[in-house]
Amino acid sequence: MAKLKLAALAALVIGPVLLVTNYKETTEKKQISQEGISTIAVPTAKSSSRGRRGGRSYKLEIQYPVQGGQRTERVSVSKELYDRAESEPVINIKYLGTDPSKVIIIGEPIEKPEMYVIGGVLFALGAAGTWWNFLRKGKVQEVAAAPPATPANP
């Protein structure tokens, strides 16, 4: 039972963290999309990793010119772009002029709507689990502790 309480509290915290993190990342990518400087990047290396549940993530190391030199960054990409990286020698990107390390690849999705769903579901499960494990029991115990009602004798 203690594991369920801990899981409920963890979901109650992790859900909003996912929501806020995804919101900030999406806002930053939209800002780069609107205000960014367009340039061409050259993929220099690629790597993929398998997560604990079998999902894969794909990353490219790209090199691109910025004001005052060259910059190299590692960016997450879709499987399609990862597979095309060797056949396409250049990739269109945008970077933020004030912080050239902030990069988006033109054509890649900016938003991750599934993260909003996952964060919302975790928060809802955490709230329901917290209520079930902590708040509901207090009310049940109060009712159980009350003396039984005795009928009035005529």
C-alpha positions as CSV (number, residue, x, y, z in Angstrom):
1,M,0.0,0.0,0.0
2,A,2.9,2.4,0.7
3,K,4.1,1.9,-2.9
4,L,0.7,3.1,-4.2
5,K,0.8,6.2,-2.0
6,L,4.3,7.0,-3.3
7,A,3.2,6.4,-6.9
8,A,0.2,8.7,-6.5
9,L,2.4,11.5,-5.0
10,A,5.0,11.0,-7.7
11,A,2.3,11.2,-10.5
12,L,0.9,14.3,-8.8
13,V,4.3,16.0,-9.1
14,I,5.6,14.5,-12.4
15,G,2.4,15.3,-14.4
16,P,2.6,19.1,-13.9
17,V,6.4,19.1,-14.4
18,L,5.9,17.4,-17.8
19,L,3.2,19.9,-18.7
20,V,5.3,22.9,-17.8
21,T,8.5,21.5,-19.4
22,N,6.7,20.8,-22.7
23,Y,5.0,24.2,-22.7
24,K,8.4,26.0,-22.2
25,E,10.1,23.8,-24.9
26,T,7.2,24.5,-27.4
27,T,7.3,28.2,-26.6
28,E,11.0,28.4,-27.2
29,K,10.8,26.5,-30.5
30,K,8.0,28.8,-31.7
31,Q,10.2,31.8,-30.8
32,I,13.1,30.3,-32.8
33,S,10.7,29.6,-35.7
34,Q,9.5,33.2,-35.8
35,E,12.7,35.1,-34.8
36,G,15.4,32.7,-35.8
37,I,18.2,33.1,-38.3
38,S,17.9,30.6,-41.2
39,T,21.1,28.8,-42.3
40,I,22.3,25.4,-43.5
41,A,23.7,22.7,-41.3
42,V,25.9,19.7,-42.1
43,P,25.2,16.5,-40.1
44,T,28.6,15.3,-38.8
45,A,27.5,12.3,-36.7
46,K,24.3,10.4,-35.8
47,S,23.3,8.3,-32.8
48,S,20.3,6.4,-31.6
49,S,19.5,5.0,-28.2
50,R,16.9,2.6,-26.9
51,G,14.9,3.6,-23.9
52,R,13.9,1.3,-21.0
53,R,10.6,0.5,-22.7
54,G,12.0,-0.2,-26.1
55,G,11.4,3.2,-27.7
56,R,14.1,4.7,-29.7
57,S,15.4,8.3,-29.8
58,Y,17.4,9.6,-32.7
59,K,20.0,12.4,-32.5
60,L,22.1,14.2,-35.1
61,E,25.2,16.2,-34.4
62,I,25.1,19.2,-36.8
63,Q,27.6,21.8,-37.6
64,Y,26.4,25.2,-38.8
65,P,27.8,28.7,-39.3
66,V,27.0,31.5,-36.8
67,Q,28.1,35.0,-36.6
68,G,31.8,34.7,-35.6
69,G,32.5,31.1,-36.5
70,Q,31.1,27.6,-36.5
71,R,29.0,25.9,-33.9
72,T,28.2,22.2,-33.3
73,E,25.1,21.0,-31.5
74,R,23.4,17.7,-30.9
75,V,19.6,17.8,-31.8
76,S,16.8,15.2,-31.5
77,V,15.3,14.3,-34.9
78,S,12.6,12.1,-36.3
79,K,13.5,8.6,-37.6
80,E,12.8,9.8,-41.2
81,L,15.4,12.6,-41.0
82,Y,17.8,10.3,-39.1
83,D,17.6,7.8,-42.0
84,R,18.0,10.6,-44.6
85,A,21.0,12.2,-42.9
86,E,23.6,10.3,-44.9
87,S,21.9,10.9,-48.3
88,E,21.2,14.6,-47.7
89,P,24.4,16.5,-47.1
90,V,22.7,19.6,-45.7
91,I,19.8,20.4,-43.5
92,N,17.9,23.7,-43.2
93,I,17.8,25.0,-39.7
94,K,17.1,28.1,-37.7
95,Y,18.9,29.3,-34.6
96,L,18.3,32.1,-32.1
97,G,20.5,35.1,-32.8
98,T,20.9,35.8,-29.1
99,D,21.7,32.2,-28.2
100,P,23.0,30.2,-31.1
101,S,22.8,27.0,-29.1
102,K,19.0,27.1,-29.5
103,V,18.3,25.3,-32.8
104,I,15.3,23.9,-34.6
105,I,15.4,21.9,-37.8
106,I,13.0,23.3,-40.4
107,G,10.4,20.7,-41.3
108,E,10.5,18.9,-37.9
109,P,7.5,19.1,-35.6
110,I,7.6,22.0,-33.1
111,E,5.0,20.6,-30.7
112,K,4.7,17.3,-28.9
113,P,1.0,17.1,-28.1
114,E,1.3,13.6,-26.7
115,M,3.4,15.1,-23.8
116,Y,0.4,17.3,-22.8
117,V,-1.8,14.2,-22.8
118,I,0.7,12.1,-20.8
119,G,1.2,15.0,-18.3
120,G,-2.5,15.6,-17.9
121,V,-3.2,11.9,-17.4
122,L,-0.4,11.6,-14.8
123,F,-1.7,14.6,-12.9
124,A,-5.3,13.3,-13.0
125,L,-4.2,9.8,-11.8
126,G,-2.0,11.4,-9.1
127,A,-4.8,13.6,-7.9
128,A,-7.2,10.7,-7.8
129,G,-4.7,8.4,-6.1
130,T,-3.8,11.1,-3.5
131,W,-7.5,11.6,-2.7
132,W,-8.0,7.8,-2.5
133,N,-5.0,7.2,-0.3
134,F,-5.0,10.2,2.0
135,L,-8.2,12.2,2.0
136,R,-10.9,9.6,1.6
137,K,-9.6,7.5,4.5
138,G,-9.9,10.4,6.9
139,K,-13.6,10.7,6.1
140,V,-14.2,7.0,6.4
141,Q,-12.4,6.8,9.7
142,E,-14.4,9.8,11.1
143,V,-17.7,8.0,10.2
144,A,-16.5,4.7,11.7
145,A,-15.3,6.5,14.9
146,A,-18.7,8.1,15.5
147,P,-20.9,6.3,18.1
148,P,-23.9,4.5,16.6
149,A,-27.1,6.3,16.7
150,T,-29.5,4.9,19.3
151,P,-33.2,5.0,18.7
152,A,-35.1,7.0,21.2
153,N,-37.3,5.0,23.5
154,P,-40.9,6.1,23.8
